[in-house]
């Protein structure tokens, strides 16, 4: 067994004390009492150089974890939790196996077993000031999409659309979709409204479904004189929209996305979930409540900024893409290349030749509303195939026939 540097110093001074160095001088050199110097001399004389070490050296601590527990934990990490970071692994052990092990102990065990740490990419940026959290729950909500291979590198990436509260840092609702679409954002906001209410403000990026992007190319000054369907819906609900100009400005939301890409990916793989619908259910039923309990903070103001949905209002009639169409004489309208037949309305109001509002809800269904006739039921109509007209004969065709 090798001696440490302090032990080498102590052993050298004790050997000099055997050769004539006074106990008082040795005590000053070692920072010990004279009585302790005599004890060390007696111990070295009796047991040799190893007597310079403390009596507990190489002994098993009384609070040490059993070796079989360490081996069990290492086996679990290798077989089931290899994608978990250390803190996440400690939480999973306590939750699923009732094994409470300190994360620092787990870190030492894993490093000793040759398991490297999970490094995250940390970009260097200029010095920025930290933005203070909003005071009330629901005062500001992040709504953002995070594209990532959530089900593994061997499967196509999906986008997690997530709503997160700024005051508490708690994720509120999420949904897995192929892309960050208007319908997906409306869907998340709809479930957010049903559970918590209508937030005071949303913090967004400049995605095309949120705000009007550049007209005529990047060389043209950006304008926003034509509101999007999302802006129209939020204006109807009196929700303020705040647009961030950089990813750094959405730092809290970006950090939560990064944490989800670590923890949520590991849990989806652990439970063998590869279906977007099952993943959305697990996310909102299990993962988000657990994550909010673990990392959520209390707001400075206990009152909530969420507003109740007005009585009698169906949020789906607001969270939709609205367009205007003219009703033909046969009571049909055309929308997105599809013809829809309007069924007779209860109020028996003739609507041929008038304007109707066409609403495309986030579930893909089409709903038509008239100012006087109210909501009108519709059904898609299969367009009749158009007869093919004979091709016109060109002078070359006439020449070819004459030649024959």
C-alpha positions as CSV (number, residue, x, y, z in Angstrom):
1,X,0.0,0.0,0.0
2,X,1.4,3.4,-1.0
3,X,1.8,6.2,1.5
4,X,0.2,9.6,0.9
5,X,2.2,12.7,0.9
6,X,1.2,13.7,4.5
7,X,1.9,10.2,5.7
8,X,5.4,10.3,4.2
9,X,6.1,13.6,5.9
10,X,4.8,12.2,9.3
11,X,6.8,9.0,8.9
12,X,10.0,10.9,8.0
13,X,9.7,13.1,11.1
14,X,9.1,10.1,13.4
15,X,12.2,8.4,12.0
16,X,14.2,11.5,12.7
17,X,12.8,11.5,16.3
18,X,14.3,8.0,16.6
19,X,17.6,9.4,15.6
20,X,17.8,12.2,18.2
21,X,15.2,14.8,17.1
22,X,13.4,16.1,20.2
23,X,9.7,15.3,20.7
24,X,9.0,19.0,21.1
25,X,10.6,19.9,17.7
26,X,8.8,17.0,16.0
27,X,5.5,18.1,17.5
28,X,6.0,21.6,16.0
29,X,7.0,20.2,12.6
30,X,3.9,18.0,12.4
31,X,1.4,20.3,14.1
32,X,0.7,17.7,16.8
33,X,1.0,17.6,20.6
34,X,4.1,16.1,22.3
35,X,1.9,13.3,23.7
36,X,0.7,12.4,20.2
37,X,4.4,12.2,19.0
38,X,5.2,9.7,21.7
39,X,2.1,7.6,20.7
40,X,3.2,7.6,17.0
41,X,6.8,6.6,18.0
42,X,5.4,3.7,20.1
43,X,3.1,2.6,17.3
44,X,5.8,2.6,14.6
45,X,8.2,0.8,17.0
46,X,5.5,-1.9,17.6
47,X,4.0,-2.4,14.1
48,X,6.5,-0.9,11.7
49,X,5.9,1.9,9.2
50,X,2.2,1.0,8.8
51,X,1.7,2.3,12.3
52,X,1.9,5.8,11.0
53,X,-1.6,5.4,9.4
54,X,-4.9,5.9,11.1
55,X,-6.4,2.9,12.7
56,X,-9.5,3.1,10.5
57,X,-7.4,2.9,7.3
58,X,-8.6,0.1,5.0
59,X,-11.5,-0.7,7.3
60,X,-15.1,-0.9,6.0
61,X,-17.1,2.1,7.1
62,X,-20.0,1.3,9.3
63,X,-22.4,3.2,7.0
64,X,-21.0,1.7,3.8
65,X,-23.5,0.2,1.3
66,X,-23.4,-3.6,1.0
67,X,-21.5,-5.0,-2.0
68,X,-24.5,-6.9,-3.2
69,X,-26.5,-3.7,-3.4
70,X,-23.8,-2.0,-5.4
71,X,-23.7,-4.9,-7.8
72,X,-27.5,-4.9,-8.1
73,X,-27.5,-1.2,-8.9
74,X,-24.8,-1.6,-11.5
75,X,-26.7,-4.4,-13.2
76,X,-29.9,-2.4,-13.3
77,X,-28.1,0.5,-14.9
78,X,-26.5,-1.7,-17.5
79,X,-29.8,-3.6,-18.4
80,X,-32.5,-1.0,-17.9
81,X,-31.3,2.5,-17.1
82,X,-28.3,3.0,-19.3
83,X,-29.8,6.2,-20.8
84,X,-30.6,7.8,-17.4
85,X,-28.3,10.4,-15.9
86,X,-27.2,10.0,-12.3
87,X,-29.9,12.0,-10.5
88,X,-32.6,10.6,-12.8
89,X,-31.3,7.1,-12.1
90,X,-31.4,7.7,-8.3
91,X,-35.1,8.8,-8.6
92,X,-36.0,5.8,-10.7
93,X,-34.4,3.4,-8.2
94,X,-36.4,4.8,-5.3
95,X,-39.6,5.0,-7.3
96,X,-39.6,1.5,-9.0
97,X,-37.4,-0.6,-6.7
98,X,-37.6,1.3,-3.3
99,X,-33.7,1.5,-3.3
100,X,-32.7,4.8,-1.9
101,X,-29.1,5.6,-2.9
102,X,-27.5,9.0,-2.8
103,X,-26.7,10.4,-6.3
104,X,-23.1,11.1,-5.3
105,X,-22.8,7.4,-4.2
106,X,-24.2,6.3,-7.5
107,X,-21.8,8.6,-9.4
108,X,-18.8,7.1,-7.6
109,X,-20.0,3.5,-8.3
110,X,-20.7,4.3,-12.0
111,X,-17.3,6.0,-12.5
112,X,-15.5,3.1,-10.7
113,X,-17.3,0.7,-13.0
114,X,-16.1,2.6,-16.1
115,X,-19.5,4.3,-17.0
116,X,-18.7,7.7,-18.5
117,X,-20.9,10.7,-17.5
118,X,-23.5,12.0,-19.8
119,X,-22.1,15.3,-21.1
120,X,-24.5,18.0,-22.4
121,X,-23.6,20.6,-25.0
122,X,-23.0,23.9,-23.4
123,X,-22.5,26.8,-25.8
124,X,-20.4,29.8,-24.9
125,X,-22.3,33.0,-25.2
126,X,-21.9,36.6,-24.2
127,X,-22.7,37.7,-20.7
128,X,-26.5,38.0,-20.1
129,X,-28.6,39.1,-17.2
130,X,-31.0,36.7,-15.8
131,X,-34.7,37.6,-16.3
132,X,-36.7,37.4,-13.2
133,X,-39.6,35.0,-13.2
134,X,-43.2,36.3,-13.5
135,X,-44.9,36.6,-10.1
136,X,-48.1,34.6,-10.7
137,X,-48.9,31.2,-12.0
138,X,-50.3,31.6,-15.6
139,X,-49.0,35.1,-16.1
140,X,-46.6,33.9,-18.8
141,X,-46.7,30.6,-20.6
142,X,-44.0,29.3,-23.0
143,X,-45.4,27.5,-26.1
144,X,-42.7,25.9,-28.2
145,X,-41.9,22.8,-30.3
146,X,-38.9,20.6,-29.8
147,X,-38.0,18.4,-32.7
148,X,-35.9,15.4,-31.6
149,X,-35.6,11.6,-32.1
150,X,-37.8,10.9,-29.0
151,X,-38.2,7.2,-29.7
152,X,-34.6,6.5,-30.6
153,X,-32.1,7.2,-33.4
154,X,-33.5,4.4,-35.5
155,X,-36.9,6.0,-35.7
156,X,-38.0,9.2,-37.5
157,X,-37.9,12.3,-35.3
158,X,-41.0,13.9,-33.9
159,X,-41.8,17.3,-32.4
160,X,-42.9,17.8,-28.8
161,X,-45.2,20.8,-28.5
162,X,-45.0,21.8,-24.9
163,X,-46.6,24.5,-22.8
164,X,-44.6,25.6,-19.7
165,X,-45.4,28.1,-17.0
166,X,-42.7,30.8,-16.3
167,X,-43.5,31.6,-12.7
168,X,-43.2,28.0,-11.4
169,X,-41.1,26.4,-14.2
170,X,-43.8,23.6,-14.4
171,X,-44.6,22.0,-17.7
172,X,-48.4,22.1,-18.1
173,X,-49.3,20.0,-21.2
174,X,-47.6,18.5,-24.2
175,X,-48.2,16.6,-27.4
176,X,-46.1,14.6,-29.8
177,X,-46.7,15.5,-33.5
178,X,-44.9,15.1,-36.7
179,X,-44.2,18.9,-36.9
180,X,-45.0,22.0,-35.0
181,X,-48.2,22.9,-36.8
182,X,-51.0,25.3,-36.1
183,X,-53.4,22.4,-35.3
184,X,-50.9,20.9,-32.8
185,X,-50.4,24.3,-31.0
186,X,-54.2,24.8,-30.9
187,X,-54.6,21.3,-29.5
188,X,-52.1,22.0,-26.7
189,X,-53.7,25.3,-25.9
190,X,-57.1,23.7,-25.8
191,X,-56.2,21.1,-23.2
192,X,-54.3,23.8,-21.3
193,X,-57.4,25.9,-21.2
194,X,-59.6,23.0,-20.1
195,X,-57.4,22.2,-17.1
196,X,-56.0,25.5,-15.9
197,X,-57.9,28.3,-17.8
198,X,-56.7,31.0,-20.2
199,X,-53.2,32.4,-19.5
200,X,-52.5,36.1,-19.5
201,X,-49.7,36.0,-22.1
202,X,-47.8,33.5,-24.3
203,X,-44.1,33.6,-25.0
204,X,-43.4,32.4,-28.6
205,X,-40.8,32.3,-31.3
206,X,-41.3,33.7,-34.8
207,X,-42.6,30.4,-36.3
208,X,-44.9,30.8,-39.3
209,X,-48.0,29.4,-37.5
210,X,-47.7,32.1,-34.8
211,X,-47.0,35.3,-36.7
212,X,-46.6,36.6,-40.3
213,X,-43.1,36.1,-41.5
214,X,-41.2,37.9,-44.2
215,X,-42.9,39.0,-47.4
216,X,-41.1,38.7,-50.7
217,X,-37.9,37.3,-49.3
218,X,-35.4,38.0,-46.6
219,X,-34.2,41.2,-48.2
220,X,-37.7,42.8,-47.5
221,X,-38.3,44.4,-44.2
222,X,-40.4,42.2,-42.0
223,X,-44.0,43.2,-41.6
224,X,-46.9,41.9,-39.6
225,X,-49.9,43.7,-41.1
226,X,-51.8,40.5,-41.8
227,X,-52.6,38.5,-38.6
228,X,-52.4,34.7,-38.6
229,X,-55.1,32.4,-37.5
230,X,-53.2,32.0,-34.2
231,X,-53.0,35.7,-33.6
232,X,-56.7,36.1,-34.4
233,X,-57.6,33.4,-31.9
234,X,-55.5,34.8,-29.2
235,X,-56.8,38.3,-29.8
236,X,-60.3,36.9,-29.4
237,X,-59.3,35.4,-26.0
238,X,-57.4,38.6,-24.9
239,X,-54.1,36.7,-24.6
240,X,-51.0,38.8,-25.0
241,X,-48.4,37.5,-27.5
242,X,-44.7,38.1,-26.8
243,X,-42.3,37.1,-29.5
244,X,-38.6,36.3,-28.6
245,X,-35.9,37.3,-31.1
246,X,-33.4,34.6,-30.2
247,X,-33.2,31.2,-28.6
248,X,-31.3,32.7,-25.7
249,X,-34.3,34.9,-24.9
250,X,-36.3,31.7,-24.4
251,X,-33.7,30.3,-22.1
252,X,-36.0,28.7,-19.6
253,X,-38.1,27.0,-22.2
254,X,-35.0,25.8,-24.1
255,X,-33.6,24.3,-20.9
256,X,-36.8,22.4,-20.1
257,X,-36.7,21.0,-23.7
258,X,-33.1,19.9,-23.1
259,X,-34.1,18.3,-19.8
260,X,-37.0,16.5,-21.5
261,X,-34.7,15.3,-24.3
262,X,-32.6,13.6,-21.6
263,X,-35.1,12.3,-19.0
264,X,-38.2,11.7,-21.2
265,X,-36.3,9.9,-23.9
266,X,-34.8,7.6,-21.3
267,X,-38.2,6.9,-19.7
268,X,-39.9,6.2,-23.0
269,X,-37.2,3.8,-23.9
270,X,-37.4,2.2,-20.5
271,X,-41.2,1.6,-20.9
272,X,-40.9,0.6,-24.6
273,X,-43.2,3.4,-25.8
274,X,-42.8,4.1,-29.5
275,X,-46.3,5.3,-30.4
276,X,-47.0,9.0,-30.4
277,X,-50.4,8.6,-28.9
278,X,-49.1,6.4,-26.0
279,X,-46.2,8.8,-25.6
280,X,-48.5,11.8,-25.3
281,X,-50.7,9.9,-22.7
282,X,-47.6,8.9,-20.7
283,X,-46.2,12.4,-20.9
284,X,-49.3,14.1,-19.5
285,X,-50.4,11.4,-17.1
286,X,-47.1,10.4,-15.5
287,X,-44.1,12.3,-16.6
288,X,-45.3,15.9,-16.3
289,X,-46.8,15.6,-12.8
290,X,-43.6,13.9,-11.6
291,X,-41.4,16.5,-13.2
292,X,-43.5,19.4,-11.8
293,X,-43.3,17.9,-8.3
294,X,-39.5,17.4,-8.6
295,X,-38.5,20.7,-10.2
296,X,-41.4,23.1,-9.9
297,X,-41.0,26.2,-7.7
298,X,-43.5,28.2,-5.7
299,X,-44.6,31.5,-7.4
300,X,-43.9,34.8,-5.5
301,X,-47.6,35.6,-5.7
302,X,-49.9,32.7,-4.7
303,X,-52.9,34.0,-6.7
304,X,-53.4,32.5,-10.2
305,X,-53.4,34.6,-13.4
306,X,-55.3,32.0,-15.4
307,X,-58.8,33.2,-16.4
308,X,-61.8,30.9,-16.5
309,X,-63.3,30.0,-19.9
310,X,-66.5,32.1,-20.4
311,X,-69.6,30.1,-19.7
312,X,-71.0,28.6,-22.9
313,X,-67.9,29.2,-25.0
314,X,-66.5,26.2,-26.8
315,X,-62.8,26.9,-27.2
316,X,-62.7,24.8,-30.4
317,X,-64.8,27.5,-32.1
318,X,-62.0,30.0,-31.4
319,X,-59.0,27.8,-31.7
320,X,-59.5,27.2,-35.4
321,X,-58.6,28.4,-38.9
322,X,-61.5,30.6,-40.1
323,X,-62.2,31.6,-43.7
324,X,-65.2,33.0,-45.6
325,X,-66.9,31.3,-48.5
326,X,-69.9,32.1,-50.7
327,X,-72.7,29.5,-50.9
328,X,-73.5,28.4,-54.4
329,X,-77.1,28.0,-55.7
330,X,-77.0,24.3,-55.0
331,X,-76.1,25.0,-51.3
332,X,-72.5,23.9,-51.7
333,X,-69.2,25.5,-50.8
334,X,-65.6,24.8,-51.9
335,X,-62.8,24.6,-49.3
336,X,-59.3,23.4,-49.8
337,X,-60.2,21.8,-53.2
338,X,-63.1,19.9,-51.6
339,X,-66.8,20.5,-52.2
340,X,-69.1,20.4,-49.2
341,X,-72.9,20.0,-49.3
342,X,-74.7,22.2,-46.7
343,X,-77.6,20.3,-45.2
344,X,-81.0,22.0,-44.6
345,X,-80.9,24.2,-41.5
346,X,-83.5,24.2,-38.7
347,X,-84.4,27.9,-39.2
348,X,-85.3,27.3,-42.8
349,X,-83.4,30.3,-43.9
350,X,-82.2,30.4,-47.5
351,X,-78.5,31.0,-47.6
352,X,-77.8,30.5,-51.3
353,X,-75.7,33.4,-52.5
354,X,-74.7,34.5,-49.0
355,X,-71.4,34.4,-47.1
356,X,-70.6,31.7,-44.5
357,X,-67.7,31.3,-42.1
358,X,-65.8,28.0,-42.5
359,X,-64.0,26.8,-39.4
360,X,-61.3,24.1,-39.6
361,X,-60.8,22.7,-36.1
362,X,-57.5,21.3,-34.9
363,X,-58.9,17.8,-35.2
364,X,-59.4,18.3,-38.9
365,X,-63.2,18.6,-38.9
366,X,-65.0,21.2,-40.9
367,X,-67.7,23.4,-39.4
368,X,-69.8,26.0,-41.1
369,X,-71.6,28.9,-39.5
370,X,-74.0,31.5,-40.9
371,X,-74.9,34.8,-39.2
372,X,-78.7,34.2,-39.4
373,X,-79.0,30.4,-39.8
374,X,-76.4,29.5,-37.1
375,X,-74.4,26.4,-37.3
376,X,-75.0,24.3,-40.5
377,X,-74.2,20.7,-40.9
378,X,-72.1,19.8,-43.9
379,X,-70.9,16.6,-45.7
380,X,-68.2,16.2,-48.2
381,X,-69.3,15.6,-51.8
382,X,-67.4,13.5,-54.3
383,X,-66.9,15.7,-57.4
384,X,-68.0,14.2,-60.6
385,X,-65.2,13.3,-62.9
386,X,-64.9,15.9,-65.7
387,X,-65.2,14.5,-69.3
388,X,-62.0,14.5,-71.2
389,X,-62.0,16.7,-74.2
390,X,-60.5,15.4,-77.4
391,X,-57.1,16.9,-78.1
392,X,-57.0,19.5,-80.8
393,X,-55.3,18.5,-84.0
394,X,-52.2,20.4,-84.9
395,X,-51.0,21.2,-88.4
396,X,-48.3,18.5,-87.8
397,X,-51.0,15.9,-87.1
398,X,-52.8,16.8,-90.4
399,X,-49.6,16.5,-92.3
400,X,-48.8,13.1,-90.7
401,X,-52.3,11.7,-91.6
402,X,-52.0,13.0,-95.2
403,X,-48.6,11.4,-95.6
404,X,-50.0,8.0,-94.6
